[in-house]
Amino acid sequence: MSSERVTVTIPSEVLAEARSAVRAGTALSMSAFVTDAVRARVAKDRALAELAELYGGPPPAEELAAARRALGLPTEPPPA
Protein backbone atom coordinates (compact mmCIF):
# COMPACT_ATOMS: atom_id res chain seq x y z
CA MET A 1 0.00 0.00 0.00
CA SER A 2 1.40 3.39 -0.94
CA SER A 3 1.26 6.35 1.40
CA GLU A 4 1.11 10.08 0.97
CA ARG A 5 2.21 12.84 3.28
CA VAL A 6 -0.52 15.31 4.21
CA THR A 7 -0.83 18.27 6.53
CA VAL A 8 -3.80 18.47 8.88
CA THR A 9 -4.86 20.74 11.71
CA ILE A 10 -5.87 18.89 14.86
CA PRO A 11 -7.18 20.42 18.10
CA SER A 12 -4.44 20.55 20.74
CA GLU A 13 -6.27 18.31 23.20
CA VAL A 14 -6.82 15.64 20.54
CA LEU A 15 -3.18 15.83 19.50
CA ALA A 16 -2.11 15.43 23.14
CA GLU A 17 -4.22 12.25 23.39
CA ALA A 18 -2.67 10.87 20.21
CA ARG A 19 0.85 11.62 21.45
CA SER A 20 0.03 9.94 24.76
CA ALA A 21 -1.11 6.83 22.87
CA VAL A 22 2.19 6.73 20.99
CA ARG A 23 4.21 7.20 24.21
CA ALA A 24 2.17 4.49 25.94
CA GLY A 25 2.77 2.12 23.04
CA THR A 26 -0.91 1.73 22.15
CA ALA A 27 -0.15 3.29 18.76
CA LEU A 28 2.99 2.59 16.75
CA SER A 29 3.31 6.19 15.57
CA MET A 30 1.31 9.34 14.96
CA SER A 31 0.80 8.20 11.38
CA ALA A 32 -0.50 4.83 12.56
CA PHE A 33 -2.81 6.51 15.08
CA VAL A 34 -4.29 8.84 12.47
CA THR A 35 -4.58 6.02 9.91
CA ASP A 36 -6.49 3.89 12.43
CA ALA A 37 -8.81 6.81 13.21
CA VAL A 38 -9.51 7.47 9.54
CA ARG A 39 -10.12 3.77 8.87
CA ALA A 40 -12.55 3.61 11.80
CA ARG A 41 -14.46 6.63 10.46
CA VAL A 42 -14.60 5.15 6.95
CA ALA A 43 -15.90 1.84 8.35
CA LYS A 44 -18.55 3.69 10.40
CA ASP A 45 -19.66 5.75 7.40
CA ARG A 46 -19.89 2.62 5.24
CA ALA A 47 -21.91 0.77 7.87
CA LEU A 48 -24.31 3.70 8.23
CA ALA A 49 -24.65 3.90 4.44
CA GLU A 50 -25.51 0.18 4.33
CA LEU A 51 -28.11 0.66 7.06
CA ALA A 52 -29.56 3.63 5.19
CA GLU A 53 -29.84 1.45 2.09
CA LEU A 54 -31.64 -1.26 4.06
CA TYR A 55 -34.01 1.21 5.73
CA GLY A 56 -34.53 3.35 2.65
CA GLY A 57 -33.10 6.29 4.59
CA PRO A 58 -31.25 6.91 7.83
CA PRO A 59 -31.99 4.25 10.45
CA PRO A 60 -34.29 5.39 13.27
CA ALA A 61 -32.41 6.90 16.23
CA GLU A 62 -34.00 4.42 18.64
CA GLU A 63 -32.68 1.50 16.57
CA LEU A 64 -29.18 2.96 16.52
CA ALA A 65 -29.36 3.48 20.30
CA ALA A 66 -30.47 -0.14 20.79
CA ALA A 67 -27.60 -1.37 18.64
CA ARG A 68 -25.15 0.77 20.62
CA ARG A 69 -26.48 -0.64 23.90
CA ALA A 70 -26.19 -4.21 22.55
CA LEU A 71 -22.57 -3.52 21.60
CA GLY A 72 -21.76 -1.90 24.94
CA LEU A 73 -21.17 1.50 23.33
CA PRO A 74 -22.35 4.86 24.63
CA THR A 75 -25.90 5.51 23.44
CA GLU A 76 -24.90 8.98 22.27
CA PRO A 77 -22.30 8.85 19.48
CA PRO A 78 -19.29 11.17 19.80
CA PRO A 79 -19.39 14.32 17.67
CA ALA A 80 -18.20 13.77 14.10
Buried (B, 14 or more C-beta within 10 A) or exposed (E): EEEEEEEEEEEEEEEEEBEEBBEEEEBEEBEEBBBEEEEEEEEEEEEBEEBEEEEEEEBEEEEBBEBBEEEEEEEEEEEE
